[in-house]
Structure formats: C-alpha cells, structure tokens
Amino acid sequence: MNEIAKTVVITGPTATGKTALAVRLARIFHGEIVSVDSRQVYRHMDLGTGKDLDEYGEIPHHLIDIADPQSEEYNLARFCRDAFAAIDGIARRGNLPILCGGSALYLAALLDGYRLPGGALPPRTAGVPRIRQNTAGESSFEPPFRLDALLLGVYYPRKTVHARIEARLDERLAAGMVDEVRQLHDLYEVSFEKMEFFGLEYREIARYLQGKCTLLEMRNTLLCRIRQFAKRQDIFFRKMEREGHLIHWLDAGREPDPEELIRRFLANDPLPAPARRMIETYYGKTENTHHAIC
C-alpha cells in the first residue's frame, strides 16, 4: 500500500441523498463505498439509520452491519482500524475508495489522521497528567497511511433540507420504523437504556414504546431533533472549512459536475476553487425559520 491513498468523500447534512450520489459515482469510477456513519455499523438498525441498502445494488460497501447492537458499543478507535483496512483493501484491488456519510467525528478522524492512545491508563502520579486513552485493552492506533481526499458535499438550502427531513421521516415511519425499534427491543434484547445511546430515532421511538409520549408527539419531537442534528452537521462543515479543508459543494448533488471534479482529481490535474463555501453562506431569516414545532 502506498503512503497516500486517493479517496473521494461524499458528505453533507442528513437527508440530502449522499448514498444515491455515492452509488452513482461508484458505478462510473469502479468504486467501493465505505460508510462513515456511527450507527450504520449495527445490525438490525436499518430504517432508523438510513442504510438504504436497496440503493447499493452490485456496488460493494463496507462498515455496514458489522456490530451487534445488544452486546457491542462501536467506538472511534475500532472505526479507524476498520475504515483504514477497508480503504487499503479497495485500493489494492485497483478500485476507488468512496467514503460516504455525515458522522462528524468519524470523518474528521480519517481526514485529519487521528492518533488514538490505547491500553489502560497509567497509574496516577502527583503532578503528572494522564494521557486520555481509548477503550481499555485496545492497542494504540496510528494511521497506516494518509488520505488524499476530494471532498464533495451535497448542498440544498436549509429550508429544502428541512422539507426533505420531514418527508423522509414520514416515509420511514410509514415503512415500519416503529416496528423496527420494537423488534430491536423484543427480539434482539436491546434495552431501552441502550436506545438512549443510539439517539435520535431510537431514543424517541423508545420513549413512545414505553408510553412516555403519543405517536404524534414522538413524530414531532423527532422531526425537531433531526433538524437540529442537521444544523450541527452544518456547523461542523463550517469548522472544517475554517481549518483548511476544501469542500466542493454540489447544488442538489449535481453542480458543479462531480464526475468532472473526480476525473481531474484522479488525473492530478488542478481543481477549480469551490464554487460555494459554507462559511460564506448565510441563510437569512426565511431560510433559518423553523416550523412551529421546533
């Protein structure tokens, strides 16, 4: 494996069609997709995490359905190990690694080469700070190579993102998301307390299943929570830009042409400056207005 691996990153707020874009580009550029999502790693959690498994078709995908939600807590150290191993395997097969997802910490860990000290904490010594460690028993993690990443972000105005979130939420509720969470608890023995750890859909539906709110209250609270999550993602992308990451924001995932950007990137040709920067995008009162429930 070379010391640097070329990768394409498809990111952006939730409900913007990242998976569909990643799959389309993977078909064109002989790609394999690596999920950058902290919850899609868990089995039996499909609708609530937006796996959209039917979209992948013949495209190989990695880091989906690799952990048990009842007995495991998937962490950043394990993700880094798994992600770099997947990227290495894809590159060795002569294919293009395409990272797809919006979990901020996981994405930053890959792009910025996080180093994660492992093992048990050293004994306390007066006046000597102890280094923060990852999970006890795990060895330290050092990135085995660097990523040369082309970052493509799917952009919609915030008002449109809010509408897409609402439409997707109602589609997933109609498709049986409540039953998915009920089965997760009853059949796969995932406690309601563990549902709190998974957050968003699982936390709010667990509250409904425990009789702590009505179905409509659950739906409206969840809608508000997901919109707030999208806003936090937006804040993270602005932080990335301030720290020097160039993100090529694609209006509706189409403009500027992502295929042309990838071709130039793979050929080591100069890339144009991003047509849009989030740190220069201001939504204004109309764009920033939440629905009454939020």
N, C-alpha and C positions, 0 to 999 in steps of 0.2 A: 504493500500500500504506500502511495506517495505521502509526503508530509503534509500536503494540502489536497483537499478533496473539493471539487466543484459541486455545488449544490444549488438547487432552486428552492426558495421558501415561498409558500403561498400562505398569507396570513390576512388578518383583518378582523373586524368585530364579528360576533356571533350572528348567525342567520343571513350571511351575505353570499353564500354559495361557494365557499372555499373548496369543498370536496369536489363539486362538479367541475370547477376550473382545473383543479389538480389532476383529475382523471383525464380530462380532455388533453391537457398538455403532456401527460404521461404517454398517451397513445401516439402523440406526434413525435416525441423525443425519446422513445424507448425508456421510459421512466418507471421507477417503482416508488411507491408512496410510503413515507414514514410519518405516522400520526404523531403530532405534537400536542397531545391532549391528556390531561392528568386523569380523566375519568374513562376515556375510551379503552384504556388498558384492561378494565374489569369486564369479566364475562357476565352475561345475563342483563347488562345495562345498555340497552340499545336505543330505544326511543328517547330516554331521558338524556343521553349523552350525544344524540345526533350522529350516530355512526353512519347512517345512510349506506348500509352495506350493499344494497342493491345497485348503487351507482358505480361500484368499482368494476363490476364485470370481470374481465380477464386480467385486469391490472393487479400485479402483486402489491400487497400492502402489509405493513409491519407495525408492531406495537399496538395491536388491537386484539382484545380478548386473550390477554396473556397472564392475568392475575385473578385470583379468587376474591370476590368482594366480602365474603364472610370471614376468611382467615388471614388475609393479607392487607397490609397498608403499603401501597406502592409509593416510593419516595423518589426524591430528586436524584440521589446517588444511583439508584437502580435504573432510573430513566436514562441518565447519561451513559451508563455502561451499555444498556440495550440499544440506545439510539446510535452511538458510535459504532457498535458492532453491526447494526443493520446497514448503516451508510457504507461501512467498509465492504460488506458483502455485496452490496449493489454495485459499487464502483469496480470491484474485482470481476463482476460478471459483465462489465462493459456497459452498464446501464446508468441512467441519470438518477441520482437520489433527489426526490422531491419531498421536502418537509412541508407538512400541511397541518395547520392548527393555530389556535389562538391562546394557548396557556402561556401566559407571560413569563413566568419564572422558568419554565422548561425551555422556552425558546431562547431566552437570554443566556441560559446555562450553555447551550450549544454554540450560539454565535460568539459569546464572549469567553469561551473556554474556561468555564468554572473549574477550579480545583477544590476537591472536597476531602478534607482530612477525615480519616476513618479510625475505627477501633474505639476502645474505651478511653474515657477522659483520664489524663494523668492525675496522680494524687495531688491534693491541694497543698500548695506551698505558700506560706505567708509572703505577700508582696509580689507573687508571680502569677500573672493571668493565665488561665487555662484556655487553650485553643478550642473554639467551637468545633464539634465533631459531627459526622453523620451517624447513622444508626450504629449502635454498639455491635461489634463483631464484624462489621464490614471493613475491608481494607480501604486505604486511601485511594481516591480516584484522581488520575491525571489524564487529561485529554490525549489520546494517542496520536492525533493529528489535528491540523487546523482546517476550518471550513472557509472556502472562498465562496461566499453565498450571494446570489442575486435575490434581493427581497422584492417580492411583488405583493402589494396589498390590494384587496378588493374594497373599493370606495363607493359608498352611497351617502347622500345627505342624511343627517341624523333622523329627520322626520321619516324618511323612507326606511331606514333601519328599524325604527320603532314599529312601523306598519308591518314589515317583514317578520319581526319577532312575534307580533300578535298573531299573524296568520299562521306561522309555523307552530306556535304553541297550541292553537285551537286544532290544527291538523293532527298534532301528536296526541292530544287528549282524545280526539275522536278515534284515533288509531289504536287506543288501548294503553296509554301511558300509565293510567292509574292501576290497571291490572298488572302491568309490568312491575310496578313497585310493590303491589300486594304479593305477587308471586316471589319477588325477591325476599320478602319477609317470611312468607308462609312456607314456601318450598325450599328456598336456598338458605334459610335461617339467618338472614342478615338482620340484626337488631335495629329497632328504630333509633337507638342511640348512634349506631354506625351510619344511619341515613343522614344524621346531622353532619358527619364528617364529609359526606359526598356533596352536601349543599344543594342549593337551587331546587331543581325538580324533585329530588329525593327528599330533601328536608321538608318542603311544603306539602308534598303528597303524603308523606308520613304523618304530618300533623292532621291532615284530613282523615286518614285511615284510623287515627286514634280518637277521632271525634272532637278534635280541638277547633275545628272550623267547618263551615259548609263548603260544598263543592265550588260554588260561585266565589266565596271568599278566598278559597285556595287558588283558584284560577287568577283572580285579580291581583292577589299578593304576589303570585309567581310572575305574572306579567311585569309588575313593577320591579321585582328583584332582577329579572333578566335584563331589563332596560338599564338598570343601574350597573349591572355587570358589563354591559356593552360600553357604558361611559368609562368605567375603569380601564377597559381594554384601550379605549381611545387615549386615555391619559398615559398609558404605558407606551403606545406608539409615538406619542409626542416626546416622551422621555428618550426613547431610542434615537429619534432624530436629533435631539439636543446633544446626545452622546456621540454623534457622528455616523450613525447608521443611515445609509441611503435607502429609502423605501420608494419604489416606483408604484404610486397609487394608480390603479386602473379604474376608471369610471365604469361602474357596473361590471367590472371584470373584463372589459373589452378595450378601452382606450387609455393610454397608447397600447398598441398591439403587443400582447405578451409574447407571441411567437417570435416577432422580430427582435424583441429585447433578449430573449433566450438565445436565439441564433447568434447575435452579436456577442453575448456573454461567453458562449461556448467557443467561439472563434477568437476570443481575446481581443475583439475589436472595441474601440472606445464606445461607451454608452452615453446617451444623452443625459442631461441633468433631469431629475424627476420633474414631471410637469406640474405636480402638486406636492405641497408639503403640509403635513398636518399642523405643524407649529405656526403656519401662516393661514390656516383655515379657521374662520370664525363663523359660528353657526347663527348668531343673532337671536333675537327674541323669538321669532317664529319657529326657527329650527330647534331651539332649545326648550320649547314649551312641552311639558309632559301632559299626558292625558290626566283627567281629574283624579283617577285612582292613584297616581304616583305623587 
